Amino acid sequence: MTPIYYIQLEDQKIAEGNSSNTLAGLKNSFTGPKSVLVFSNQAMQIQTKYRQAGIPTIIYQNDHYTLTNLTSVVTTLVARFTAKKEYLIICDNDQVGSSLGSRLAAALGVDFVANVQEVQQEGATRIANQPLGQTHACRQVPLAAKSIITTSCTGVAGKANAKVEVLDWNMQQKGAAYQYVAQKQSANDLAYAKVVVAIGKGLGTAEKLQPLQRLAQHLNASVGATKAVTDQGWLDATRMIGISNLIISPTVYYAFGISGAVQHTIGMKKAKQVIAVNTDPSAPIFKLANYGIVGDANTVIEQLNQLLTE
């Protein structure tokens, strides 16, 4: 069967990186021999996580690595995959993963399919299901023998004991210096957060964000939004959840003032628990919700903040 390779970037200065649940999802969602290739500056700290995930892993370690070194990552991967006759390479379905996947596909001269919702096996062919715009429809894309995709995975983490090999990575360094500036948001990165609080236009105005951000801190959650919110400039476009940006799979997803347009729900429907608050009892978001509250989102946010500070 076609070997599968999951590419992960681990920078200790960024609150990002793979969760054990993501690795479990990868292990259970794809058939065939699987390997993880990690580019990192913190091999010692992450070995246990990858060992317990149960997938053979190679960590390319360089103390000077940062997420800005995509060129070096691509160069290393091209050298590894050029001579291979078949493979499926999986990158994260976020901005970094999409950038890496598209660059690598161009360098190798192979197919790149972004935002894959599911991969099915039909005989000897793998078929990638790719959502179509703001609809429930999917485009089925047959994957070539050599393909690269971006997708999101989640599952229940176990405690296996896979082989983890750490290699000294002779990274091609550039002379430019980079400085990390922490954003004053949740400690969790949205793409990997276990808890997400998301807002729609039902919040009313951008001024209502402050109580929501306090709630995110209480819940140790990341803040996300619909396209309508990011288009208005209330939050940065990187916070947008939906087919045009992030498809996430948190443990708990709070939807405040979100009606439930298809463009958005495609990005969050893999959440294990959905708690929705909306003034409209017929809002489509309630069809996805495990728990629903018909009411004003701002009032509920304020009440939750009061409860969590008592």
Protein Blocks (a to p, Z undefined) as FASTA:
>chain_A
ZZddddddddfkbcgdjdfklmmmmmmmpgcjdddddddfblmlmmmmmmmnopacdddd
dfkbcfklmmmmmmmmmmmmmmpmbdcdddddbfklmmmmmmmmmmnopacdehifbdcd
ehjbccddddehjbfbdcdddddfbdcddddddddddddddddddddddddddfbdcddd
dddddfbdfklofbdcdddfknopamlmmmmmmmmmmnopacdddfklmmnomacfklpg
cjklcacddfbdcdehiaoiaklmmmmmmpfbdcdddfblkbmklmmpmbdcdddfklmm
mmmmmmmmZZ
